Amino acid sequence: MKLSELPRRTAAIVERVEDTAPNDAIARRLRELGFVHGERVEVMAAGPVSAEPLLVQVGFTRFALRRNEAARVSVLIEGTAVAGAIA
């Protein structure tokens, strides 16, 4: 699931940030901000016009992201099993 599709106030875990090109500056910046594998993330709110920007909390920090930036972050909703995992 993409971060841009995550329902508000639903906890999730970052799986990865997708690069659209070699040396992708936006993907690199998202990683620098803390959108890294295993980090907890949550969409707190959305703006009034076209639900943009999204107010996203990663760790203890909040950021405003455009939907196209949030769509680069793949997440897994907390508490869901990873496909193929055996306990």
PAFI-865883 format. One record per atom (N, C-alpha, C): x, y, z; residue in three letters; residue number from 1. Coordinates in steps of 0.02 Angstrom, whole numbers. Example, Ala and Ser with C-alpha at 12.3 -4.5 7.8 and 13.67 -1.06 7.14 Angstrom:
% PAFI-865883
<c1 660	c2 -284	c3 390	res ALA	n 1> .
<c1 615	c2 -225	c3 390	res ALA	n 1> .
<c1 660	c2 -165	c3 390	res ALA	n 1> .
<c1 642	c2 -112	c3 354	res SER	n 2> .
<c1 684	c2 -53	c3 357	res SER	n 2> .
<c1 645	c2 2	c3 394	res SER	n 2> .
END
This chain:
% PAFI-865883
<c1 42	c2 -58	c3 0	res MET	n 1> .
<c1 0	c2 0	c3 0	res MET	n 1> .
<c1 45	c2 62	c3 0	res MET	n 1> .
<c1 22	c2 114	c3 -32	res LYS	n 2> .
<c1 58	c2 177	c3 -34	res LYS	n 2> .
<c1 38	c2 221	c3 25	res LYS	n 2> .
<c1 84	c2 261	c3 49	res LEU	n 3> .
<c1 69	c2 307	c3 104	res LEU	n 3> .
<c1 12	c2 354	c3 85	res LEU	n 3> .
<c1 7	c2 373	c3 23	res SER	n 4> .
<c1 -46	c2 418	c3 0	res SER	n 4> .
<c1 -115	c2 385	c3 5	res SER	n 4> .
<c1 -118	c2 319	c3 8	res GLU	n 5> .
<c1 -182	c2 282	c3 13	res GLU	n 5> .
<c1 -199	c2 263	c3 85	res GLU	n 5> .
<c1 -153	c2 273	c3 130	res LEU	n 6> .
<c1 -164	c2 252	c3 200	res LEU	n 6> .
<c1 -219	c2 294	c3 232	res LEU	n 6> .
<c1 -269	c2 261	c3 263	res PRO	n 7> .
<c1 -321	c2 299	c3 297	res PRO	n 7> .
<c1 -292	c2 340	c3 354	res PRO	n 7> .
<c1 -323	c2 396	c3 368	res ARG	n 8> .
<c1 -299	c2 440	c3 422	res ARG	n 8> .
<c1 -301	c2 403	c3 488	res ARG	n 8> .
<c1 -252	c2 419	c3 530	res ARG	n 9> .
<c1 -246	c2 391	c3 598	res ARG	n 9> .
<c1 -239	c2 316	c3 600	res ARG	n 9> .
<c1 -210	c2 287	c3 547	res THR	n 10> .
<c1 -196	c2 216	c3 545	res THR	n 10> .
<c1 -120	c2 207	c3 546	res THR	n 10> .
<c1 -95	c2 172	c3 596	res ALA	n 11> .
<c1 -23	c2 161	c3 602	res ALA	n 11> .
<c1 1	c2 112	c3 550	res ALA	n 11> .
<c1 59	c2 127	c3 521	res ALA	n 12> .
<c1 89	c2 83	c3 471	res ALA	n 12> .
<c1 165	c2 85	c3 480	res ALA	n 12> .
<c1 198	c2 39	c3 446	res ILE	n 13> .
<c1 270	c2 33	c3 447	res ILE	n 13> .
<c1 296	c2 44	c3 376	res ILE	n 13> .
<c1 349	c2 84	c3 370	res VAL	n 14> .
<c1 379	c2 97	c3 304	res VAL	n 14> .
<c1 413	c2 34	c3 280	res VAL	n 14> .
<c1 397	c2 14	c3 218	res GLU	n 15> .
<c1 432	c2 -42	c3 186	res GLU	n 15> .
<c1 491	c2 -16	c3 145	res GLU	n 15> .
<c1 477	c2 35	c3 103	res ARG	n 16> .
<c1 530	c2 63	c3 61	res ARG	n 16> .
<c1 507	c2 129	c3 30	res ARG	n 16> .
<c1 555	c2 166	c3 5	res VAL	n 17> .
<c1 542	c2 226	c3 -35	res VAL	n 17> .
<c1 563	c2 209	c3 -106	res VAL	n 17> .
<c1 519	c2 219	c3 -153	res GLU	n 18> .
<c1 532	c2 201	c3 -222	res GLU	n 18> .
<c1 567	c2 257	c3 -260	res GLU	n 18> .
<c1 622	c2 239	c3 -294	res ASP	n 19> .
<c1 658	c2 286	c3 -337	res ASP	n 19> .
<c1 626	c2 284	c3 -406	res ASP	n 19> .
<c1 616	c2 343	c3 -436	res THR	n 20> .
<c1 588	c2 345	c3 -504	res THR	n 20> .
<c1 643	c2 352	c3 -557	res THR	n 20> .
<c1 703	c2 369	c3 -535	res ALA	n 21> .
<c1 761	c2 377	c3 -580	res ALA	n 21> .
<c1 824	c2 366	c3 -540	res ALA	n 21> .
<c1 880	c2 353	c3 -573	res PRO	n 22> .
<c1 943	c2 348	c3 -537	res PRO	n 22> .
<c1 958	c2 415	c3 -501	res PRO	n 22> .
<c1 983	c2 410	c3 -441	res ASN	n 23> .
<c1 1000	c2 469	c3 -401	res ASN	n 23> .
<c1 939	c2 515	c3 -392	res ASN	n 23> .
<c1 883	c2 485	c3 -375	res ASP	n 24> .
<c1 819	c2 521	c3 -366	res ASP	n 24> .
<c1 823	c2 566	c3 -304	res ASP	n 24> .
<c1 823	c2 631	c3 -314	res ALA	n 25> .
<c1 831	c2 679	c3 -260	res ALA	n 25> .
<c1 773	c2 678	c3 -210	res ALA	n 25> .
<c1 712	c2 670	c3 -235	res ILE	n 26> .
<c1 654	c2 668	c3 -190	res ILE	n 26> .
<c1 655	c2 606	c3 -146	res ILE	n 26> .
<c1 669	c2 548	c3 -176	res ALA	n 27> .
<c1 672	c2 486	c3 -138	res ALA	n 27> .
<c1 728	c2 490	c3 -86	res ALA	n 27> .
<c1 785	c2 518	c3 -105	res ARG	n 28> .
<c1 841	c2 525	c3 -58	res ARG	n 28> .
<c1 821	c2 571	c3 0	res ARG	n 28> .
<c1 787	c2 626	c3 -15	res ARG	n 29> .
<c1 766	c2 673	c3 38	res ARG	n 29> .
<c1 715	c2 641	c3 85	res ARG	n 29> .
<c1 668	c2 601	c3 57	res LEU	n 30> .
<c1 620	c2 566	c3 100	res LEU	n 30> .
<c1 656	c2 520	c3 149	res LEU	n 30> .
<c1 707	c2 485	c3 125	res ARG	n 31> .
<c1 746	c2 440	c3 169	res ARG	n 31> .
<c1 783	c2 480	c3 222	res ARG	n 31> .
<c1 811	c2 538	c3 202	res GLU	n 32> .
<c1 846	c2 581	c3 251	res GLU	n 32> .
<c1 799	c2 606	c3 305	res GLU	n 32> .
<c1 735	c2 617	c3 288	res LEU	n 33> .
<c1 686	c2 641	c3 335	res LEU	n 33> .
<c1 662	c2 586	c3 383	res LEU	n 33> .
<c1 679	c2 523	c3 368	res GLY	n 34> .
<c1 661	c2 469	c3 414	res GLY	n 34> .
<c1 615	c2 416	c3 385	res GLY	n 34> .
<c1 597	c2 422	c3 322	res PHE	n 35> .
<c1 555	c2 371	c3 290	res PHE	n 35> .
<c1 599	c2 313	c3 268	res PHE	n 35> .
<c1 617	c2 272	c3 318	res VAL	n 36> .
<c1 661	c2 214	c3 306	res VAL	n 36> .
<c1 627	c2 151	c3 330	res VAL	n 36> .
<c1 649	c2 95	c3 304	res HIS	n 37> .
<c1 620	c2 29	c3 319	res HIS	n 37> .
<c1 614	c2 20	c3 395	res HIS	n 37> .
<c1 553	c2 0	c3 416	res GLY	n 38> .
<c1 542	c2 -16	c3 486	res GLY	n 38> .
<c1 517	c2 42	c3 528	res GLY	n 38> .
<c1 518	c2 103	c3 502	res GLU	n 39> .
<c1 496	c2 161	c3 541	res GLU	n 39> .
<c1 420	c2 166	c3 541	res GLU	n 39> .
<c1 393	c2 185	c3 599	res ARG	n 40> .
<c1 320	c2 193	c3 606	res ARG	n 40> .
<c1 299	c2 258	c3 574	res ARG	n 40> .
<c1 242	c2 256	c3 538	res VAL	n 41> .
<c1 217	c2 315	c3 503	res VAL	n 41> .
<c1 141	c2 317	c3 508	res VAL	n 41> .
<c1 113	c2 378	c3 506	res GLU	n 42> .
<c1 41	c2 386	c3 512	res GLU	n 42> .
<c1 21	c2 450	c3 476	res GLU	n 42> .
<c1 -35	c2 448	c3 439	res VAL	n 43> .
<c1 -63	c2 508	c3 409	res VAL	n 43> .
<c1 -108	c2 540	c3 461	res VAL	n 43> .
<c1 -91	c2 601	c3 482	res MET	n 44> .
<c1 -127	c2 634	c3 535	res MET	n 44> .
<c1 -187	c2 674	c3 509	res MET	n 44> .
<c1 -179	c2 707	c3 451	res ALA	n 45> .
<c1 -231	c2 750	c3 423	res ALA	n 45> .
<c1 -217	c2 762	c3 350	res ALA	n 45> .
<c1 -267	c2 790	c3 316	res ALA	n 46> .
<c1 -259	c2 809	c3 246	res ALA	n 46> .
<c1 -285	c2 880	c3 237	res ALA	n 46> .
<c1 -256	c2 915	c3 189	res GLY	n 47> .
<c1 -275	c2 984	c3 176	res GLY	n 47> .
<c1 -345	c2 990	c3 150	res GLY	n 47> .
<c1 -372	c2 1052	c3 150	res PRO	n 48> .
<c1 -441	c2 1063	c3 130	res PRO	n 48> .
<c1 -454	c2 1061	c3 54	res PRO	n 48> .
<c1 -403	c2 1074	c3 15	res VAL	n 49> .
<c1 -412	c2 1075	c3 -58	res VAL	n 49> .
<c1 -383	c2 1012	c3 -88	res VAL	n 49> .
<c1 -425	c2 971	c3 -117	res SER	n 50> .
<c1 -403	c2 907	c3 -148	res SER	n 50> .
<c1 -367	c2 862	c3 -98	res SER	n 50> .
<c1 -380	c2 871	c3 -34	res ALA	n 51> .
<c1 -349	c2 831	c3 19	res ALA	n 51> .
<c1 -273	c2 833	c3 14	res ALA	n 51> .
<c1 -247	c2 892	c3 -3	res GLU	n 52> .
<c1 -175	c2 901	c3 -10	res GLU	n 52> .
<c1 -155	c2 965	c3 24	res GLU	n 52> .
<c1 -99	c2 968	c3 58	res PRO	n 53> .
<c1 -50	c2 916	c3 71	res PRO	n 53> .
<c1 -74	c2 869	c3 127	res PRO	n 53> .
<c1 -36	c2 815	c3 136	res LEU	n 54> .
<c1 -48	c2 768	c3 190	res LEU	n 54> .
<c1 -2	c2 786	c3 248	res LEU	n 54> .
<c1 -29	c2 786	c3 308	res LEU	n 55> .
<c1 12	c2 794	c3 368	res LEU	n 55> .
<c1 30	c2 724	c3 391	res LEU	n 55> .
<c1 94	c2 707	c3 387	res VAL	n 56> .
<c1 118	c2 639	c3 400	res VAL	n 56> .
<c1 166	c2 641	c3 459	res VAL	n 56> .
<c1 157	c2 594	c3 505	res GLN	n 57> .
<c1 203	c2 587	c3 560	res GLN	n 57> .
<c1 246	c2 526	c3 549	res GLN	n 57> .
<c1 311	c2 535	c3 551	res VAL	n 58> .
<c1 358	c2 480	c3 548	res VAL	n 58> .
<c1 401	c2 485	c3 611	res VAL	n 58> .
<c1 400	c2 432	c3 650	res GLY	n 59> .
<c1 433	c2 435	c3 715	res GLY	n 59> .
<c1 396	c2 486	c3 758	res GLY	n 59> .
<c1 432	c2 537	c3 782	res PHE	n 60> .
<c1 402	c2 589	c3 823	res PHE	n 60> .
<c1 399	c2 656	c3 786	res PHE	n 60> .
<c1 411	c2 656	c3 721	res THR	n 61> .
<c1 413	c2 717	c3 682	res THR	n 61> .
<c1 357	c2 718	c3 630	res THR	n 61> .
<c1 329	c2 777	c3 619	res ARG	n 62> .
<c1 275	c2 784	c3 570	res ARG	n 62> .
<c1 299	c2 825	c3 510	res ARG	n 62> .
<c1 275	c2 804	c3 451	res PHE	n 63> .
<c1 293	c2 836	c3 388	res PHE	n 63> .
<c1 231	c2 845	c3 346	res PHE	n 63> .
<c1 230	c2 897	c3 305	res ALA	n 64> .
<c1 178	c2 906	c3 254	res ALA	n 64> .
<c1 207	c2 879	c3 189	res ALA	n 64> .
<c1 172	c2 830	c3 160	res LEU	n 65> .
<c1 195	c2 800	c3 97	res LEU	n 65> .
<c1 141	c2 807	c3 44	res LEU	n 65> .
<c1 162	c2 818	c3 -18	res ARG	n 66> .
<c1 115	c2 815	c3 -73	res ARG	n 66> .
<c1 95	c2 742	c3 -83	res ARG	n 66> .
<c1 37	c2 731	c3 -112	res ARG	n 67> .
<c1 15	c2 662	c3 -124	res ARG	n 67> .
<c1 63	c2 624	c3 -169	res ARG	n 67> .
<c1 91	c2 657	c3 -219	res ASN	n 68> .
<c1 137	c2 621	c3 -264	res ASN	n 68> .
<c1 202	c2 601	c3 -228	res ASN	n 68> .
<c1 222	c2 639	c3 -177	res GLU	n 69> .
<c1 280	c2 620	c3 -137	res GLU	n 69> .
<c1 262	c2 562	c3 -91	res GLU	n 69> .
<c1 203	c2 565	c3 -60	res ALA	n 70> .
<c1 181	c2 511	c3 -16	res ALA	n 70> .
<c1 171	c2 446	c3 -55	res ALA	n 70> .
<c1 154	c2 451	c3 -118	res ALA	n 71> .
<c1 143	c2 391	c3 -159	res ALA	n 71> .
<c1 207	c2 353	c3 -172	res ALA	n 71> .
<c1 264	c2 383	c3 -159	res ARG	n 72> .
<c1 328	c2 348	c3 -168	res ARG	n 72> .
<c1 346	c2 304	c3 -110	res ARG	n 72> .
<c1 310	c2 312	c3 -53	res VAL	n 73> .
<c1 325	c2 274	c3 8	res VAL	n 73> .
<c1 278	c2 215	c3 13	res VAL	n 73> .
<c1 305	c2 155	c3 12	res SER	n 74> .
<c1 265	c2 94	c3 21	res SER	n 74> .
<c1 263	c2 77	c3 95	res SER	n 74> .
<c1 203	c2 61	c3 119	res VAL	n 75> .
<c1 194	c2 47	c3 190	res VAL	n 75> .
<c1 154	c2 -17	c3 200	res VAL	n 75> .
<c1 160	c2 -45	c3 259	res LEU	n 76> .
<c1 122	c2 -104	c3 280	res LEU	n 76> .
<c1 86	c2 -84	c3 344	res LEU	n 76> .
<c1 20	c2 -93	c3 345	res ILE	n 77> .
<c1 -19	c2 -74	c3 404	res ILE	n 77> .
<c1 4	c2 -116	c3 463	res ILE	n 77> .
<c1 15	c2 -83	c3 520	res GLU	n 78> .
<c1 38	c2 -117	c3 580	res GLU	n 78> .
<c1 -10	c2 -172	c3 600	res GLU	n 78> .
<c1 18	c2 -229	c3 619	res GLY	n 79> .
<c1 -23	c2 -284	c3 642	res GLY	n 79> .
<c1 -42	c2 -333	c3 587	res GLY	n 79> .
<c1 -28	c2 -316	c3 524	res THR	n 80> .
<c1 -44	c2 -363	c3 470	res THR	n 80> .
<c1 16	c2 -407	c3 457	res THR	n 80> .
<c1 3	c2 -468	c3 439	res ALA	n 81> .
<c1 57	c2 -516	c3 426	res ALA	n 81> .
<c1 88	c2 -502	c3 358	res ALA	n 81> .
<c1 153	c2 -514	c3 353	res VAL	n 82> .
<c1 187	c2 -508	c3 290	res VAL	n 82> .
<c1 173	c2 -569	c3 249	res VAL	n 82> .
<c1 156	c2 -560	c3 185	res ALA	n 83> .
<c1 139	c2 -616	c3 142	res ALA	n 83> .
<c1 197	c2 -666	c3 140	res ALA	n 83> .
<c1 182	c2 -728	c3 150	res GLY	n 84> .
<c1 232	c2 -781	c3 147	res GLY	n 84> .
<c1 268	c2 -793	c3 213	res GLY	n 84> .
<c1 254	c2 -753	c3 263	res ALA	n 85> .
<c1 288	c2 -763	c3 328	res ALA	n 85> .
<c1 253	c2 -819	c3 367	res ALA	n 85> .
<c1 293	c2 -859	c3 398	res ILE	n 86> .
<c1 267	c2 -914	c3 439	res ILE	n 86> .
<c1 290	c2 -903	c3 511	res ILE	n 86> .
<c1 243	c2 -904	c3 557	res ALA	n 87> .
<c1 260	c2 -893	c3 628	res ALA	n 87> .
<c1 287	c2 -954	c3 660	res ALA	n 87> .
END
